[in-house]
Amino acid sequence: MRTPLLHENLLTAAPASLEQLEEIVSEVGRSPWLWGHAVMFDPRRRSHRVLWKSEALEIALFGWATGQDTLFHDHGGASGAAFVCSGVLIEDVVEAVDGIVIRRQTHTRQAESAFSFGPDYIHRVRHEPAHGLALSIHAYTRAVSDARDYDLLPDGTIRGRTRTASSPSSTGSRT
């Protein structure tokens, strides 16, 4: 897929660090003329539009309506970054060793903020409705494939979900 509105220099290099991924999402997120035409909100599920995808880089726009969220998920070994263009998102992060959760953190992601994560990151993202609709730009290196959803269990363990061909993932798409 090729979007001529995205700056060619931004798309030709493969990001070599999390800092570069944050720079990419921040630059794109602060340039609404690049993605404004793609904004959508669906009250039934979080909207997702891929703006650019190559083997080395995927950039996507997410629209978050009232109360929408994802399941806990990873990104299939991809590293990533996100920039909150508007609204507020809440991110719940878990760190696990051998299926046992050893750390849980919650981050409030305000408009105009960016964050990044490595290939072993497991999180869920939810919309904070008190701050209106939310928009976010996400970039992944390499493009996301083989991502997995997780259940956080009451006994402090985390278990990967088994997907069937008919089961949706994380309300339809990654974050």
Phi, psi and omega in degrees: 000137181228126177248109184295344181287336180282137185299128185302319181296326179296327189262346186275333181264144174274124180300136183258355182210164176295326178298319178295321177297317177297321177298318180297309182294326178292316179297313180293316182298328179271011180234068186298342176294343178279333189226356184304326179294342186261359184294130176217149171230131179237119183295343182271329181204153181299134180275152186213124176230122175282124179268330180204140176212126172224182178295330186266338189208137173232132177236130183223154176250132177242135174249127185245115175268177187311120172074007182287151181206179174244169166280167168297138183202162170250189182236031174062033180089358177276147168271159183205174175208155178221149176233125178273112182282320180204158180079194180225136175241145176251129181244124175255124184243138174236142173243130184228148174234123181052040176082000180255125180288122180254345179204139173232136177223150174235132181237136172266120182256106183277161173304142180075017177247152178234152173213159181223168183204154180271183188290345181256012186286133175237126181207170167228153181233138179224149180279138176261101189294339182296345183251020179079185179299156180233148173232141176216149176251134181235142175229142181228142174229125336306169179301145185290131170210155178058033175291158185226141175265156184225152169253131173267118188264153182300336181277007178087015176250165178233139184228133176293140177277146173269127179258145171251170181301333183263354183274134179284157176252134172036050184056034169109331183196165184281169169233000000 
